């Protein structure tokens, strides 16, 4: 038994070495045509950052004005493959947001577990499981390894960790391509909000709507886009942030998410249930610049209208370095109003410089992003912006250093009214390694 195990291990390592030498990817072909395969990927994002905290922020009750910390933003492992002409399997395992406040020995979980059947090659595949095939917009399901800035517009994951599992939902879906039309449609059974552990997410009051703790209705969603130039892959639901000028992309898309009686609020002593309806239109473009060696422009723009019930508002702080606020509930650390009932605009633009030298395949890219929102719960519009750069070590998206500065608004609260009260900043250095 021990000898057999050793032989299997040696064969695996030999095959792994050949695969890395030939393709720089962990892929096992299951037949001579290479149409049937198993593939494995991994990516790790380490953050070193300095954060100015929102006024009143505390860490387990201790007032803290700012922090310098290190954390694991994302650690992901994917295993997927086309087993036969019709059968496809996809899984993803990993952890998010490991910080100095994390409860030890917890956090890793399955993000995706999907089985898929092809009815008509490229035109129609159907599947089910815990999946990121959903509606609304391009970055409702982003590819972790190719994110252009340090984070995608997270407001597109409107129910993240409340009635889904880090954007993934228990769904049946259909997806495919009809000429230049790329589509995805899904029916999901939302998870109970009680299972999120976020008591405030279903706290019933007369100020703002929250998620209903009652048996959840089915959620219907879809996203379609017309891909004018090069076609993008739809093997997995996760969309690319940048191709580093290797493709010519111009897409227009529209999407929607609808769920009956998803929200609740207290009106004149009675509990009122409201539908959740999220709508979005977006454009994505990446264009290599002629007459240059490797330069490219990347642009993404989106306009969304969210109806999440009466004055619904959610403060979100990515990998939050604080866990309490004595002045404004939910506004600890680096949190700001990111999701809510209202109109949201988002823009992202980047410039990829020409190749740095003929002896190196390293690439440099600068970027800026901006989220501007008019939420019903706020007296004035909210604006968050980010500026940064990416240094791609080997000229591919997976291995890079990123440096970003984020400026966010700070809010004070009087009764049920929020008022803007200055701005705070956060500087992040990210090291990403993947295969």
C-alpha positions in Angstrom: 0.0 0.0 0.0 2.8 2.4 0.9 4.6 1.6 -2.4 1.5 2.3 -4.4 0.9 5.6 -2.6 4.5 6.6 -3.3 4.1 5.8 -7.0 0.9 7.7 -7.3 2.5 10.7 -5.6 5.5 10.6 -7.8 3.3 10.4 -10.9 1.2 13.3 -9.7 4.3 15.4 -9.1 5.8 14.5 -12.5 2.5 15.4 -14.3 2.4 18.6 -12.3 5.9 19.5 -13.4 5.1 18.9 -17.0 1.9 20.9 -16.8 3.6 23.9 -15.2 6.4 23.8 -17.7 4.1 23.7 -20.7 1.1 25.9 -19.7 1.9 27.5 -16.3 -1.4 26.2 -15.2 -2.5 23.1 -13.2 -4.6 21.3 -15.8 -5.0 17.6 -16.4 -6.4 16.6 -19.8 -8.8 13.6 -19.6 -8.5 12.7 -23.3 -6.3 13.3 -26.3 -8.6 16.1 -27.7 -8.0 18.2 -24.5 -11.7 19.0 -24.6 -12.2 17.1 -21.3 -10.1 18.2 -18.4 -9.7 19.0 -14.8 -8.2 22.4 -13.7 -7.0 23.7 -10.4 -6.2 27.4 -9.5 -5.2 29.2 -6.4 -4.9 32.9 -5.4 -3.9 34.7 -2.3 -4.3 38.4 -1.5 -2.4 39.9 1.4 -3.2 43.4 2.6 -0.9 45.8 4.5 -2.8 49.0 5.3 -3.2 52.1 7.3 -6.8 53.2 8.1 -8.2 56.4 9.6 -11.2 55.3 11.6 -14.6 56.9 11.6 -15.2 59.0 14.7 -16.4 57.0 17.7 -14.9 53.7 16.4 -13.9 51.1 19.0 -12.2 47.7 19.1 -14.0 45.6 21.7 -15.0 48.7 23.5 -11.5 50.4 23.3 -11.6 53.7 21.4 -9.1 53.5 18.5 -8.6 56.5 16.0 -6.5 54.6 13.5 -4.9 51.3 12.8 -2.0 49.8 10.9 -2.7 46.1 10.2 -2.1 43.1 8.0 -4.7 40.7 6.8 -5.7 38.1 4.2 -8.3 39.7 2.0 -9.0 36.6 0.0 -7.6 33.0 -0.2 -9.3 30.9 -2.9 -8.8 27.4 -4.4 -10.8 26.4 -7.5 -11.2 22.9 -8.9 -13.4 22.5 -12.0 -13.6 20.6 -15.3 -15.4 19.5 -18.4 -15.8 15.8 -17.6 -17.7 14.9 -20.7 -19.2 16.8 -23.7 -22.2 17.6 -21.5 -21.1 17.4 -17.8 -19.2 20.2 -16.0 -18.3 20.5 -12.4 -17.1 23.6 -10.5 -16.1 24.1 -6.8 -14.3 26.9 -5.0 -13.0 26.8 -1.4 -11.4 29.5 0.6 -11.5 32.3 3.2 -12.2 36.0 3.3 -11.2 38.8 5.6 -8.8 37.2 8.0 -7.7 40.1 10.4 -6.2 40.5 13.9 -9.8 40.3 15.3 -10.7 37.0 13.6 -11.9 34.2 15.8 -9.1 31.6 15.4 -9.5 28.4 13.5 -12.6 29.5 11.7 -13.5 31.1 8.4 -12.7 28.8 5.5 -15.8 27.5 3.6 -17.0 26.4 0.2 -17.9 29.4 -1.9 -19.2 27.4 -4.9 -20.5 23.8 -5.5 -22.0 23.5 -8.9 -23.1 20.8 -11.3 -23.9 21.7 -14.9 -25.3 20.0 -18.0 -24.9 21.3 -21.6 -28.0 21.0 -23.7 -26.7 22.9 -26.8 -22.9 23.7 -27.0 -22.3 27.3 -26.2 -26.0 28.2 -26.7 -27.5 26.7 -23.6 -26.2 25.1 -20.4 -28.2 24.5 -17.2 -27.0 23.9 -13.7 -27.6 24.2 -10.0 -26.0 24.4 -6.6 -24.3 27.1 -4.5 -23.3 29.5 -7.3 -22.4 32.9 -8.5 -24.5 32.7 -11.6 -26.8 35.6 -10.8 -28.3 38.8 -12.2 -27.8 42.5 -12.1 -24.4 43.5 -13.4 -20.9 42.6 -14.5 -19.4 42.8 -11.1 -22.2 41.1 -9.2 -20.0 38.1 -9.8 -16.4 39.3 -10.2 -13.3 37.2 -10.9 -11.1 37.4 -7.8 -7.8 37.1 -9.6 -8.3 39.8 -12.2 -9.8 42.6 -10.1 -8.5 45.9 -11.6 -8.6 47.9 -8.4 -8.3 46.4 -4.9 -12.0 45.7 -4.8 -14.9 45.6 -7.2 -18.0 47.7 -6.7 -19.3 45.7 -3.8 -22.7 47.4 -3.8 -23.6 45.1 -6.7 -23.5 42.3 -4.2 -26.5 43.8 -2.5 -27.5 40.9 -0.3 -23.9 39.8 0.5 -23.8 37.8 3.7 -27.4 38.6 4.6 -29.4 36.2 2.5 -26.6 34.7 0.5 -23.1 33.4 1.1 -20.6 36.0 0.0 -22.7 36.7 -3.1 -23.3 32.9 -3.9 -26.9 31.7 -3.8 -28.6 28.3 -3.9 -29.9 28.5 -7.5 -30.8 26.8 -10.7 -29.6 28.7 -13.7 -29.4 28.8 -17.5 -26.5 30.5 -19.4 -25.1 30.7 -22.9 -24.3 32.7 -26.0 -26.6 33.5 -28.9 -24.4 35.1 -31.5 -23.0 38.2 -29.6 -25.6 38.0 -26.9 -24.3 36.6 -23.6 -27.0 35.8 -21.1 -27.5 34.3 -17.6 -30.8 33.6 -15.9 -31.3 32.2 -12.4 -33.9 31.3 -9.8 -32.6 31.3 -6.3 -33.9 30.4 -2.9 -32.5 33.0 -0.5 -31.0 31.9 2.7 -32.7 32.9 5.9 -31.4 36.2 7.2 -31.3 34.8 10.8 -28.5 32.5 9.6 -26.3 35.4 8.8 -25.8 36.2 12.4 -26.4 39.9 11.6 -29.2 40.9 14.0 -29.4 44.4 12.7 -30.1 43.1 9.2 -33.7 42.1 10.3 -34.2 44.5 13.1 -37.8 45.9 12.8 -38.3 49.6 13.3 -40.0 52.6 11.8 -36.9 54.4 10.5 -35.7 52.1 7.7 -36.5 48.8 6.1 -34.6 45.7 6.9 -34.6 42.2 5.6 -37.7 40.1 6.4 -37.0 37.2 8.8 -40.1 35.3 7.4 -39.8 32.3 5.0 -38.1 33.8 2.0 -39.8 34.0 -1.4 -38.0 32.9 -4.5 -35.6 35.3 -6.1 -35.6 35.9 -9.9 -32.6 37.4 -11.7 -30.9 37.8 -15.0 -28.1 39.7 -16.8 -27.6 40.0 -20.5 -24.9 41.7 -22.4 -24.1 42.4 -26.1 -20.4 41.7 -26.7 -19.6 43.8 -29.8 -15.9 42.9 -30.2 -14.0 39.9 -28.8 -16.1 37.4 -27.0 -15.6 36.6 -23.3 -15.6 33.1 -21.8 -18.6 32.0 -19.8 -17.1 28.8 -18.4 -17.5 30.2 -14.9 -19.8 33.1 -13.7 -16.9 35.3 -12.7 -16.2 38.3 -14.9 -12.7 39.6 -15.7 -11.6 43.0 -14.4 -8.8 43.5 -17.0 -7.2 41.6 -19.8 -4.1 43.8 -19.8 -4.7 44.7 -23.4 -4.8 41.1 -24.7 -8.4 41.5 -25.9 -10.5 44.1 -27.6 -13.7 44.3 -25.5 -16.8 46.5 -25.7 -19.9 45.2 -23.9 -23.3 46.8 -23.0 -25.3 45.0 -20.4 -28.6 45.2 -18.4 -29.7 43.2 -15.4 -32.3 42.8 -12.7 -32.9 41.0 -9.4 -36.5 40.7 -8.0 -37.8 39.1 -4.8 -41.3 39.5 -3.4 -41.7 40.6 0.2 -38.0 40.5 0.9 -38.0 43.6 3.1 -39.9 44.8 6.1 -40.5 48.0 8.1 -42.8 49.3 10.8 -45.4 51.8 9.6 -47.8 53.3 12.2 -47.4 50.2 14.4 -48.0 47.7 11.6 -45.4 45.5 9.9 -45.3 46.3 6.2 -43.6 43.9 3.7 -42.0 45.3 0.5 -40.6 43.8 -2.6 -36.9 44.1 -3.4 -36.1 45.2 -7.0 -32.6 45.9 -8.2 -31.9 47.2 -11.7 -28.7 48.0 -13.5 -27.2 49.0 -16.8 -23.5 49.0 -17.5 -20.7 49.2 -20.1 -17.3 47.6 -20.1 -14.5 48.3 -22.5 -10.9 47.4 -22.9 -9.0 48.7 -25.9 -5.3 48.3 -26.8 -3.9 51.5 -28.1 -2.6 51.4 -31.7 1.0 52.6 -32.3 2.1 51.6 -28.8 3.8 48.6 -27.4 1.3 47.0 -24.9 -0.6 50.1 -23.8 -4.4 49.8 -23.2 -7.3 51.7 -21.7 -9.9 49.9 -19.5 -13.2 51.4 -18.6 -16.3 50.3 -16.6 -19.4 52.4 -15.9 -22.7 51.4 -14.3 -26.0 53.1 -13.3 -28.2 51.2 -10.8 -31.6 51.8 -9.2 -32.2 49.9 -6.0 -35.6 49.5 -4.3 -34.9 47.7 -1.0 -37.7 49.1 1.0 -38.3 52.4 2.9 -35.0 54.2 3.4 -32.9 51.0 3.6 -29.3 51.8 4.1 -26.3 49.5 4.8 -22.9 50.6 6.0 -20.1 48.4 4.7 -16.5 48.3 5.8 -14.2 46.0 3.9 -12.1 43.8 6.2 -13.2 46.2 8.9 -10.4 47.0 11.4 -12.9 48.0 14.2 -16.1 46.4 15.5 -18.0 49.1 17.3 -19.0 52.7 17.1 -20.3 54.8 20.0 -21.7 57.5 17.7 -23.3 55.9 14.6 -24.4 52.2 14.6 -22.8 50.2 11.9 -20.2 52.9 11.1 -17.3 51.3 12.8 -13.7 51.6 11.4 -13.7 52.1 7.6 -17.5 51.6 7.0 -19.5 54.0 4.8 -23.0 54.0 3.2 -22.5 51.6 0.3 -25.9 49.9 -0.3 -29.4 51.1 0.0 -32.6 52.3 -1.6 -31.7 54.9 -4.2 -29.7 55.6 -7.3 -26.1 54.5 -7.6 -23.5 55.4 -10.2 -20.1 53.8 -10.5 -17.1 54.4 -12.8 -13.7 52.7 -13.1 -10.9 53.7 -15.5 -7.4 52.5 -16.0 -4.4 53.1 -18.2 -1.9 50.3 -18.9 1.5 51.7 -19.7 3.6 50.4 -22.7 5.9 47.5 -21.9 8.5 48.7 -19.4 11.4 47.1 -21.2 12.2 44.5 -23.9 14.0 42.4 -21.2 11.1 42.3 -18.9 7.4 41.3 -19.2 6.4 43.3 -16.2 3.6 45.8 -16.6 2.4 49.0 -14.8 -1.2 50.2 -14.7 -2.8 53.2 -13.0 -6.5 53.3 -12.1 -9.2 55.4 -10.5 -12.7 54.5 -9.3 -15.7 56.4 -8.0 -19.0 55.4 -6.4 -21.6 58.2 -6.3 -25.0 57.5 -4.7 -28.2 59.3 -3.8 -29.7 57.2 -1.1 -33.2 58.0 0.2 -31.9 57.7 3.8 -29.2 60.4 3.3 -29.8 64.2 3.0 -27.0 64.6 0.5 -25.3 62.4 -2.1 -22.5 60.0 -1.0 -19.2 59.9 -2.9 -16.3 57.5 -2.4 -13.3 57.4 -4.7 -10.0 55.4 -5.0 -6.7 56.1 -6.8 -4.0 53.5 -7.3 -1.6 51.5 -9.4 -0.8 47.9 -10.2 2.6 46.4 -10.9 2.2 43.1 -12.7 5.4 41.2 -11.9 5.3 38.8 -14.8 2.9 40.6 -17.1 -0.1 38.5 -16.0 -3.0 39.5 -13.8 -2.6 36.9 -11.1 0.8 38.0 -9.7 1.1 41.7 -8.8 1.7 44.4 -6.2 -1.1 47.0 -5.8 -1.1 50.3 -4.0 -4.3 52.2 -3.4 -5.7 55.2 -1.6 -9.4 55.3 -0.7 -11.3 58.4 0.4 -14.7 57.9 2.0 -17.3 60.2 3.6 -18.0 60.2 7.3 -21.5 60.6 8.7 -23.0 61.7 11.9 -26.6 60.9 13.0 -29.3 62.9 14.7 -32.4 60.9 15.2 -33.2 59.2 11.9 -31.1 61.7 9.8 -27.6 61.2 8.6 -25.4 64.2 7.8 -22.0 64.2 6.0 -19.2 65.3 8.4 -15.9 65.3 6.6 -13.9 62.5 5.1 -11.4 59.8 6.1 -8.8 57.8 4.2 -7.3 54.4 3.9 -4.0 53.3 2.2 -3.6 49.7 1.2 -0.6 47.8 -0.2 -1.7 44.4 -1.7 0.5 41.5 -2.7 -1.3 39.0 -4.8 0.1 35.6 -5.8 -1.8 33.0 -7.9 -1.7 30.3 -10.5 
